[in-house]
Amino acid sequence: MSTEVLSDSRLAEGVPELTQLGKRLEILRIERGISKQRLARHAGTSRQQLWRVMTGKSELTSSLRERLASALSVEPATLSSDATRSATGGALGSAFGFPATLPPSAPSLSEYLVDAQHLAATLRTLPTGDGGRRLKRALLNAVEDLAVDAGQALPIDYSEIRRRVLAGEL
């Protein structure tokens, strides 16, 4: 097993990046506990077409915008290009939990894996409820996989963080 720490660029290889609209749709979908398949079905499209819209490979038509907004119980304007551009800051960004500005520097993957406080801080920013708990469990699983891939032991506090997530305390 390699002890090389994976860089962010190697992690992203082959994975299309979500557009701001795609990120917004994903957050709304997760907050509501709706699967991608269910969202696509309710909006009268395919999961593949939804993915193409979320990754910017296909345009969001006004008709699909209306149907997605209805499926997510939001105003269609929430999914407009103007709202999408402001999603990372300002009043609308705050409404979706995006900070107005990004922190000055994020830790490297190896720093993140050795300090359980980084993980706990990340988990506190995620939604609450059953959907949030599922998202948190997925993050914990991904962190474990990355640690194994990097040949890096997780801090002793990690098991307590997992217990708190599973108990709904974090």
Rosetta blueprint (number, residue, H / E / L):
1 M L
2 S L
3 T L
4 E L
5 V L
6 L L
7 S L
8 D H
9 S H
10 R H
11 L H
12 A L
13 E L
14 G L
15 V L
16 P L
17 E L
18 L L
19 T L
20 Q H
21 L H
22 G H
23 K H
24 R H
25 L H
26 E H
27 I H
28 L H
29 R H
30 I H
31 E H
32 R L
33 G L
34 I L
35 S L
36 K H
37 Q H
38 R H
39 L H
40 A H
41 R H
42 H H
43 A L
44 G L
45 T L
46 S L
47 R H
48 Q H
49 Q H
50 L H
51 W H
52 R H
53 V H
54 M H
55 T L
56 G L
57 K L
58 S L
59 E L
60 L L
61 T L
62 S H
63 S H
64 L H
65 R H
66 E H
67 R H
68 L H
69 A H
70 S H
71 A H
72 L H
73 S L
74 V L
75 E L
76 P H
77 A H
78 T H
79 L H
80 S L
81 S H
82 D H
83 A H
84 T H
85 R H
86 S L
87 A L
88 T L
89 G L
90 G H
91 A H
92 L H
93 G H
94 S H
95 A H
96 F L
97 G L
98 F L
99 P L
100 A L
101 T L
102 L L
103 P L
104 P L
105 S L
106 A L
107 P L
108 S L
109 L H
110 S H
111 E H
112 Y H
113 L H
114 V H
115 D L
116 A H
117 Q H
118 H H
119 L H
120 A H
121 A H
122 T H
123 L H
124 R H
125 T L
126 L L
127 P L
128 T L
129 G H
130 D H
131 G H
132 G H
133 R H
134 R H
135 L H
136 K H
137 R H
138 A H
139 L H
140 L H
141 N H
142 A H
143 V H
144 E H
145 D H
146 L H
147 A H
148 V H
149 D H
150 A H
151 G L
152 Q L
153 A L
154 L L
155 P L
156 I L
157 D H
158 Y H
159 S H
160 E H
161 I H
162 R H
163 R H
164 R H
165 V H
166 L H
167 A L
168 G L
169 E L
170 L L
